[in-house]
């Protein structure tokens, strides 16, 4: 009897071990490459929330792990495609030769916040732009924008004319086109290096959303901001997934991940950037920063200087084989009509 009990006990232990091993084997960890500080809104709010959605949707079979490469964010897209990361997010402007159509959401005077713009960005891409294949090689999980882009400076200005000749860090995309029209000397640097270049005097200012006054400590090195009602521009970002990683999952888990990505993830990211801009401005003001609202004269001057940018963009994407004019018209309609849930 003792031998039988011992055999049953051994069998139970073995079965439990096998079950535990199977469960551990079944669980997938999705490595998400990120950048900027851990406290940045993308790393503290957006990615963790997406991870929670994924874990719930897959019943715990897939979880995410945020990893910080520490390198230039323009490398992340290639790293996802090569499999170094299973997913990542980055700014389209860091790959100017590859991405032309994504500038559609960055053009001045969209008249919408980041949440509305992000939802419109996703919908218009799916309807008009995806067929151009700019995201070929990866699976697109979201499209979104940061909050309204403003000018943050080491010293105050009273007019756009005073920007001529100044060294301003620009991130690429539409920012480059705006900088040319303002007579600015562009300084190229990733977002993770902006504090350094401003504190060392390499740059006189920077184009960035208001949230970075806090998250990147711009309030310490660029205490003056010229604020436009909806910003001078928006910045286009993408969330990308590695195709091989997705293929390694069961179909139900692939479908589950995509069900909490797309427009849902795009809206989350845009909404989070909007909220971060409010927090960043409040913190900057409380820290003694000067936030100057753009006067009607400054806004009119800016609109005149950038009036030809729409046509320039339309001309630049003629080789993409899409109805860019219709896409731009509808993007603006969707963004301006968007109602927050």
Secondary structure by P-SEA (a helix, b strand, c coil): caaaaaaaaaaaaaaaaaaaaaaaaabbbbbbbbbccccccccccaaaaaaaaaaaaacccbbbbbbbccccccaaaaaaaacccccccccccccccccccccccccccccccaaaaaaaaaaaaacccccccccccccccccccccbbbbbcccccccccccccccccccccaaaaaaaaaccbbbbbccccaaaaaaaccccccccccccccccccccccccccccccccbbbbbbbbbbaaaaaaccaaaaaaaaaacaaaaaaaaaaaaaaaaaaaaaaaaaabbbbbcccaaaaaaaaaaacaaaaaaaaaacccccaaaaaaaaaaaaaaacccc
